Amino acid sequence: MASLIEELIKVLEETTGCYKDLKVVANNKKDVIIKGDVPSLQTLTDKEQGVAGRLLRLEKKRQELIEDVCLVTNKDPKTMTISALIEMLSGQDKEQSKLEEVSTKMLEVIEDVKRVNDINKSLINESLEYVNFTMNAIQSANTMPQGNAYQSKGNIYDNGTGNNFFDAKQ
């Protein structure tokens, strides 16, 4: 079982490395979003998808290792967690402390990534609100009548210049 735990620790370390890569990408995305650099944002999104693919493969490997550990220890893989595994390793201080250390580091990095992604989400929402505001302002400016807008009896005169900025297809 010691070799399974060592392999699990390696997988968790690789996973932590991937989350560190995601954190770097997320921080770069924040700067790109602020600048409004769409091509760079696309490049960063592609990098992010590559890291996400690696994370999926590592997660599958982690699940396989947990299932193997559960097979050896006669435990249910559906209820096994890293915390429960750490508790099971009492008496194997080296593996227990290493697994606990790696788990703690990974959770810290995941929290950092989550925090930066929340900031990015807010920035994107603000950008979208600004774009919508600008589009509405442009649309309103194009639909306002120009010049003398009233006829002699006070009715609004439409001289046909109220073109919409966008053509809507139905």
N, C-alpha and C positions, 0 to 999 in steps of 0.2 A: 504494500500500500504506500510505502514511502516514495516509490518512484512515481506513483499517480499524483501524490501531493506535490512533488517537485515539478512535475509537468504542469499541474494546475497553477502553481505559482508562476511559472514561466508564461503561461497563457494570460494570467492576470496582469503580469508586468507588461506584456505586449499590448494588452487592452488599455492599460494606463498610458502607454506611449501613444497609442492612437488617439486617446482623448486629449492628450497634450497637443498633438497635431491639430485636432479639431479646435482647441482653444486658440492656437496661433491663427488658424484660418478665420475663426470668429472675430478675433481682435482686428485682423486685417479687413474683414468685411465691414466692421464698424467704421473704420476710416474711409473705406470706399463708398459706403452708403452716405456718409456725411459729405463727401466730395461730389457724389452723384455720378460716379464713373461706372456706367452700366457695363461696358466691355470687361473691365476688371472684375466686376461683381460676378459676371458669368464665368470667368476663369476660376475665381475662388469657389464658386458653387460646384464646378466640375471637380476641383480638388477635394471638396467636402464629400462629394458623392463617392470618390475613390476611397477615402478613409472610411466612410460608412460601409462600403463593401467589405473592407478588411475587418471591420468590427463585427459584421454579420458572420464572417467565417470564424472569427475567434470565439464568438458567442456559441456557435454550433460546437466547436471543439470543447469549450468549457462545459457545455451541457453533457457531451459524451463522457468527459472525465468525471463529472459528478455522478452520472449513471454508473460508471465503472466503480467508483468509490462506494456507492450504495450497494452494488452487487457484492463487493467484498465484505462490507460491514452489515449486510442484510437490513438495510434501511430503505425507506420509500424515497425514490428520487424526486417525487412531486413536492415533498415537504422539506427536502434538504436545502439548506442555505449555506452560504459561506460562514455565517456566524455559528450555525449549528455544527458545521465541520470543525471550526476552531475549537468549540467546546469539546468535541469528540477527541481532539488531539491532545487532551490533557495527559501529561506524562511524556509527550514528545515535544519538549520545550522548543527545540530549534525550529521544527516545522510549524509549530503553533505560532510562535512569535513572528516568523517570516510571513506566514499567511495573513496574520492580523495586520502586520505592517503594510503589506501590499494592498490589502483590502481597504485600509484606511486611506492610503495615498490615492487609490483609484476613486474613492468616494469624494475626496477633496477636489480632485481635478474635474470630476463630473459636475460638482456644484459650481465650480468656476465657469465651466462651459455653459451651464444652464443660465448663470447670471449674465454672461456676455450675450448669449442668445436672446435673453429677455430684453436687454438694452437694444439689440439690433431690431427686434420685433417692434419696439416702441418707435425707433427711428424710421423704420419702413412705414409704419402707420402714419406718422407725422408727415412723411414725404407724400404718401397717397392723399392725405387730407389737403395738403398744399396744392397738389396737382388738381384735385377735384375743385378746389376753390378757384384756382386759376382758370380752369376750363369753364366753370360757371361764369366767371367774370368776363371772359372772352365772348362766351355765348350771349350774355346779357348785353354787352356792348354792341354786338352785331344785330341784335333784334330791336334796339331802341330806335325810334324814328328820328330822322335827322332834319334839321331846319324847322320850318313852321309846321307844327304837328296838329294844328287845329283848323277846322273849316270855320266859316263865318258864324255858324250856329253853335259852336262849341264842341262839335263832334270831332273825334280823333280822325285825322287824315292818314291813311296808310298809302305811302307813295311807293310801296313795293321794295324798299331797300332793307327790309327786315329779314335778310337771309340768315339761315342758321349756319354755324361754322361747320357742323358735321351733317352729312346726309344720312338719314336713318333709313335702312332697308327693312321692309316688313315682309 
